[in-house]
């Protein structure tokens, strides 16, 4: 399963998200478009919009997807 698919199918649950820029988020999926993804960052209590290409890995359900 691809990283973006995991995020979109997380059904509102929180997951770990690591970006290519080195940011680590405890995030929840909000919405997406062709090139962008919007997540809610639990630590900062704000929505963040990022490019799908910038996602390095996703941790969800005890597994890491790269």
N, CA, C and O atoms as CSV, one atom per row, in Angstrom:
chain,resi,resn,atom,element,x,y,z
A,1,UNK,N,N,0.852,-1.187,0.000
A,1,UNK,CA,C,0.000,0.000,0.000
A,1,UNK,C,C,0.891,1.241,0.000
A,1,UNK,O,O,1.912,1.276,0.686
A,2,UNK,N,N,0.506,2.242,-0.759
A,2,UNK,CA,C,1.282,3.470,-0.852
A,2,UNK,C,C,1.035,4.369,0.353
A,2,UNK,O,O,0.002,4.272,1.016
A,3,UNK,N,N,2.007,5.252,0.629
A,3,UNK,CA,C,1.927,6.157,1.783
A,3,UNK,C,C,0.659,7.006,1.754
A,3,UNK,O,O,-0.032,7.125,2.766
A,4,UNK,N,N,0.357,7.584,0.620
A,4,UNK,CA,C,-0.804,8.473,0.516
A,4,UNK,C,C,-2.093,7.689,0.694
A,4,UNK,O,O,-3.042,8.188,1.300
A,5,UNK,N,N,-2.140,6.465,0.172
A,5,UNK,CA,C,-3.323,5.617,0.362
A,5,UNK,C,C,-3.562,5.328,1.836
A,5,UNK,O,O,-4.702,5.340,2.301
A,6,UNK,N,N,-2.487,5.070,2.567
A,6,UNK,CA,C,-2.595,4.804,4.008
A,6,UNK,C,C,-3.183,6.021,4.719
A,6,UNK,O,O,-4.068,5.888,5.563
A,7,UNK,N,N,-2.689,7.196,4.373
A,7,UNK,CA,C,-3.181,8.434,4.992
A,7,UNK,C,C,-4.662,8.619,4.693
A,7,UNK,O,O,-5.450,8.877,5.603
A,8,UNK,N,N,-5.044,8.492,3.435
A,8,UNK,CA,C,-6.433,8.740,3.040
A,8,UNK,C,C,-7.403,7.700,3.612
A,8,UNK,O,O,-8.587,7.991,3.779
A,9,UNK,N,N,-6.918,6.505,3.912
A,9,UNK,CA,C,-7.776,5.449,4.456
A,9,UNK,C,C,-7.677,5.321,5.976
A,9,UNK,O,O,-8.172,4.351,6.550
A,10,UNK,N,N,-7.044,6.289,6.627
A,10,UNK,CA,C,-6.867,6.229,8.084
A,10,UNK,C,C,-8.153,6.514,8.854
A,10,UNK,O,O,-8.191,6.345,10.073
A,11,UNK,N,N,-9.201,6.943,8.162
A,11,UNK,CA,C,-10.534,7.162,8.740
A,11,UNK,C,C,-10.540,8.077,9.969
A,11,UNK,O,O,-11.220,7.793,10.955
A,12,UNK,N,N,-9.788,9.161,9.906
A,12,UNK,CA,C,-9.809,10.144,10.980
A,12,UNK,C,C,-8.951,9.802,12.181
A,12,UNK,O,O,-8.969,10.525,13.177
A,13,UNK,N,N,-8.203,8.721,12.108
A,13,UNK,CA,C,-7.311,8.350,13.208
A,13,UNK,C,C,-5.964,9.032,13.030
A,13,UNK,O,O,-5.584,9.408,11.921
A,14,UNK,N,N,-5.252,9.186,14.136
A,14,UNK,CA,C,-3.939,9.819,14.083
A,14,UNK,C,C,-2.879,8.829,13.606
A,14,UNK,O,O,-2.990,7.624,13.833
A,15,UNK,N,N,-1.848,9.357,12.939
A,15,UNK,CA,C,-0.745,8.564,12.414
A,15,UNK,C,C,0.522,9.401,12.473
A,15,UNK,O,O,0.458,10.625,12.586
A,16,UNK,N,N,1.655,8.752,12.398
A,16,UNK,CA,C,2.930,9.453,12.358
A,16,UNK,C,C,3.287,9.795,10.926
A,16,UNK,O,O,3.118,8.969,10.029
A,17,UNK,N,N,3.777,10.997,10.703
A,17,UNK,CA,C,4.125,11.448,9.359
A,17,UNK,C,C,5.503,12.085,9.399
A,17,UNK,O,O,5.751,12.989,10.197
A,18,UNK,N,N,6.392,11.620,8.547
A,18,UNK,CA,C,7.733,12.183,8.460
A,18,UNK,C,C,7.893,12.767,7.065
A,18,UNK,O,O,7.586,12.106,6.073
A,19,UNK,N,N,8.379,14.026,6.984
A,19,UNK,CA,C,8.557,14.681,5.692
A,19,UNK,C,C,10.012,14.612,5.246
A,19,UNK,O,O,10.905,14.353,6.052
A,20,UNK,N,N,10.242,14.846,3.965
A,20,UNK,CA,C,11.600,14.853,3.425
A,20,UNK,C,C,12.421,16.009,3.984
A,20,UNK,O,O,13.651,15.972,3.952
A,21,UNK,N,N,11.737,17.044,4.500
A,21,UNK,CA,C,12.429,18.188,5.094
A,21,UNK,C,C,12.852,17.913,6.538
A,21,UNK,O,O,13.539,18.734,7.145
A,22,UNK,N,N,12.446,16.759,7.096
A,22,UNK,CA,C,12.845,16.392,8.452
A,22,UNK,C,C,11.793,16.644,9.519
A,22,UNK,O,O,12.039,16.367,10.692
A,23,UNK,N,N,10.636,17.156,9.151
A,23,UNK,CA,C,9.573,17.385,10.133
A,23,UNK,C,C,8.903,16.069,10.504
A,23,UNK,O,O,8.720,15.192,9.659
A,24,UNK,N,N,8.541,15.941,11.770
A,24,UNK,CA,C,7.824,14.764,12.250
A,24,UNK,C,C,6.521,15.242,12.867
A,24,UNK,O,O,6.526,16.087,13.762
A,25,UNK,N,N,5.397,14.699,12.389
A,25,UNK,CA,C,4.090,15.134,12.852
A,25,UNK,C,C,3.287,13.969,13.406
A,25,UNK,O,O,3.414,12.838,12.939
A,26,UNK,N,N,2.472,14.248,14.389
A,26,UNK,CA,C,1.426,13.332,14.818
A,26,UNK,C,C,0.178,13.930,14.187
A,26,UNK,O,O,-0.355,14.925,14.679
A,27,UNK,N,N,-0.286,13.329,13.104
A,27,UNK,CA,C,-1.259,13.986,12.240
A,27,UNK,C,C,-2.536,13.184,12.050
A,27,UNK,O,O,-2.588,11.979,12.294
A,28,UNK,N,N,-3.563,13.897,11.606
A,28,UNK,CA,C,-4.843,13.290,11.234
A,28,UNK,C,C,-5.217,13.839,9.862
A,28,UNK,O,O,-5.082,15.037,9.611
A,29,UNK,N,N,-5.683,12.970,8.978
A,29,UNK,CA,C,-6.051,13.346,7.623
A,29,UNK,C,C,-7.269,14.271,7.625
A,29,UNK,O,O,-8.252,14.022,8.323
A,30,UNK,N,N,-7.187,15.343,6.829
A,30,UNK,CA,C,-8.297,16.279,6.669
A,30,UNK,C,C,-8.830,16.210,5.242
A,30,UNK,O,O,-10.012,15.933,5.037
A,31,UNK,N,N,-7.968,16.459,4.253
A,31,UNK,CA,C,-8.400,16.431,2.854
A,31,UNK,C,C,-7.185,16.333,1.937
A,31,UNK,O,O,-6.040,16.422,2.382
A,32,UNK,N,N,-7.464,16.146,0.639
A,32,UNK,CA,C,-6.369,16.104,-0.323
A,32,UNK,C,C,-6.866,16.523,-1.699
A,32,UNK,O,O,-8.061,16.496,-1.994
A,33,UNK,N,N,-5.902,16.910,-2.527
A,33,UNK,CA,C,-6.163,17.207,-3.932
A,33,UNK,C,C,-5.165,16.392,-4.739
A,33,UNK,O,O,-4.538,15.480,-4.200
A,34,UNK,N,N,-5.007,16.702,-6.018
A,34,UNK,CA,C,-4.088,15.935,-6.854
A,34,UNK,C,C,-2.647,15.986,-6.338
A,34,UNK,O,O,-1.949,14.972,-6.337
A,35,UNK,N,N,-2.207,17.165,-5.903
A,35,UNK,CA,C,-0.803,17.340,-5.517
A,35,UNK,C,C,-0.592,17.667,-4.042
A,35,UNK,O,O,0.531,17.571,-3.547
A,36,UNK,N,N,-1.656,18.052,-3.332
A,36,UNK,CA,C,-1.500,18.493,-1.950
A,36,UNK,C,C,-2.320,17.663,-0.973
A,36,UNK,O,O,-3.312,17.029,-1.332
A,37,UNK,N,N,-1.871,17.692,0.260
A,37,UNK,CA,C,-2.486,16.951,1.344
A,37,UNK,C,C,-2.651,17.911,2.519
A,37,UNK,O,O,-1.725,18.657,2.837
A,38,UNK,N,N,-3.804,17.904,3.163
A,38,UNK,CA,C,-4.022,18.723,4.350
A,38,UNK,C,C,-4.219,17.792,5.531
A,38,UNK,O,O,-5.066,16.898,5.502
A,39,UNK,N,N,-3.421,18.015,6.575
A,39,UNK,CA,C,-3.512,17.210,7.793
A,39,UNK,C,C,-3.624,18.135,8.997
A,39,UNK,O,O,-3.236,19.303,8.939
A,40,UNK,N,N,-4.157,17.598,10.085
A,40,UNK,CA,C,-4.216,18.333,11.342
A,40,UNK,C,C,-3.066,17.844,12.210
A,40,UNK,O,O,-2.974,16.655,12.513
A,41,UNK,N,N,-2.183,18.766,12.611
A,41,UNK,CA,C,-1.042,18.430,13.461
A,41,UNK,C,C,-1.492,18.472,14.920
A,41,UNK,O,O,-1.848,19.530,15.439
A,42,UNK,N,N,-1.472,17.322,15.566
A,42,UNK,CA,C,-1.951,17.215,16.943
A,42,UNK,C,C,-1.096,18.034,17.919
A,42,UNK,O,O,-1.628,18.597,18.876
A,43,UNK,N,N,0.206,18.105,17.692
A,43,UNK,CA,C,1.095,18.821,18.606
A,43,UNK,C,C,0.950,20.337,18.507
A,43,UNK,O,O,0.934,21.033,19.522
A,44,UNK,N,N,0.846,20.836,17.292
A,44,UNK,CA,C,0.734,22.287,17.084
A,44,UNK,C,C,-0.710,22.771,17.068
A,44,UNK,O,O,-0.960,23.976,17.081
A,45,UNK,N,N,-1.664,21.837,17.040
A,45,UNK,CA,C,-3.089,22.164,17.008
A,45,UNK,C,C,-3.440,23.086,15.838
A,45,UNK,O,O,-4.144,24.082,16.002
A,46,UNK,N,N,-2.925,22.725,14.640
A,46,UNK,CA,C,-3.221,23.508,13.446
A,46,UNK,C,C,-3.221,22.616,12.216
A,46,UNK,O,O,-2.601,21.552,12.204
A,47,UNK,N,N,-3.921,23.060,11.185
A,47,UNK,CA,C,-3.934,22.343,9.918
A,47,UNK,C,C,-2.707,22.737,9.104
A,47,UNK,O,O,-2.303,23.900,9.081
A,48,UNK,N,N,-2.125,21.745,8.437
A,48,UNK,CA,C,-0.934,21.969,7.630
A,48,UNK,C,C,-1.186,21.416,6.234
A,48,UNK,O,O,-1.666,20.295,6.068
A,49,UNK,N,N,-0.854,22.226,5.234
A,49,UNK,CA,C,-0.979,21.797,3.840
A,49,UNK,C,C,0.428,21.515,3.330
A,49,UNK,O,O,1.320,22.357,3.441
A,50,UNK,N,N,0.620,20.317,2.766
A,50,UNK,CA,C,1.931,19.966,2.250
A,50,UNK,C,C,1.814,19.190,0.952
A,50,UNK,O,O,0.789,18.568,0.674
A,51,UNK,N,N,2.867,19.235,0.167
A,51,UNK,CA,C,2.886,18.518,-1.106
A,51,UNK,C,C,2.971,17.020,-0.842
A,51,UNK,O,O,3.688,16.581,0.058
A,52,UNK,N,N,2.245,16.248,-1.618
A,52,UNK,CA,C,2.278,14.792,-1.455
A,52,UNK,C,C,3.684,14.249,-1.677
A,52,UNK,O,O,4.069,13.258,-1.056
A,53,UNK,N,N,4.449,14.882,-2.550
A,53,UNK,CA,C,5.814,14.444,-2.827
A,53,UNK,C,C,6.750,14.636,-1.640
A,53,UNK,O,O,7.815,14.020,-1.593
A,54,UNK,N,N,6.372,15.483,-0.676
A,54,UNK,CA,C,7.247,15.749,0.461
A,54,UNK,C,C,7.091,14.723,1.586
A,54,UNK,O,O,7.826,14.784,2.572
A,55,UNK,N,N,6.150,13.780,1.459
A,55,UNK,CA,C,5.948,12.754,2.492
A,55,UNK,C,C,7.024,11.679,2.342
A,55,UNK,O,O,7.135,11.037,1.298
A,56,UNK,N,N,7.809,11.495,3.397
A,56,UNK,CA,C,8.877,10.495,3.372
A,56,UNK,C,C,8.383,9.148,3.878
A,56,UNK,O,O,8.633,8.120,3.249
A,57,UNK,N,N,7.679,9.147,5.019
A,57,UNK,CA,C,7.148,7.890,5.549
A,57,UNK,C,C,5.926,8.154,6.420
A,57,UNK,O,O,5.719,9.261,6.917
A,58,UNK,N,N,5.120,7.102,6.591
A,58,UNK,CA,C,3.903,7.165,7.394
A,58,UNK,C,C,3.891,5.965,8.327
A,58,UNK,O,O,4.096,4.831,7.894
A,59,UNK,N,N,3.650,6.219,9.613
A,59,UNK,CA,C,3.524,5.139,10.595
A,59,UNK,C,C,2.068,5.046,11.011
A,59,UNK,O,O,1.484,6.011,11.504
A,60,UNK,N,N,1.485,3.857,10.802
A,60,UNK,CA,C,0.064,3.681,11.105
A,60,UNK,C,C,-0.194,2.209,11.403
A,60,UNK,O,O,0.255,1.332,10.664
A,61,UNK,N,N,-0.905,1.946,12.466
A,61,UNK,CA,C,-1.270,0.578,12.808
A,61,UNK,C,C,-0.073,-0.306,13.104
A,61,UNK,O,O,-0.103,-1.502,12.811
A,62,UNK,N,N,0.980,0.261,13.680
A,62,UNK,CA,C,2.165,-0.521,14.006
A,62,UNK,C,C,3.086,-0.810,12.834
A,62,UNK,O,O,4.051,-1.560,12.985
A,63,UNK,N,N,2.812,-0.235,11.672
A,63,UNK,CA,C,3.641,-0.438,10.489
A,63,UNK,C,C,4.151,0.908,9.967
A,63,UNK,O,O,3.512,1.943,10.155
A,64,UNK,N,N,5.294,0.875,9.319
A,64,UNK,CA,C,5.855,2.067,8.687
A,64,UNK,C,C,5.836,1.855,7.176
A,64,UNK,O,O,6.328,0.847,6.670
A,65,UNK,N,N,5.266,2.812,6.477
A,65,UNK,CA,C,5.167,2.773,5.011
A,65,UNK,C,C,6.099,3.806,4.431
A,65,UNK,O,O,6.014,4.987,4.768
A,66,UNK,N,N,6.993,3.368,3.556
A,66,UNK,CA,C,7.973,4.281,2.957
A,66,UNK,C,C,7.769,4.402,1.469
A,66,UNK,O,O,8.505,5.129,0.802
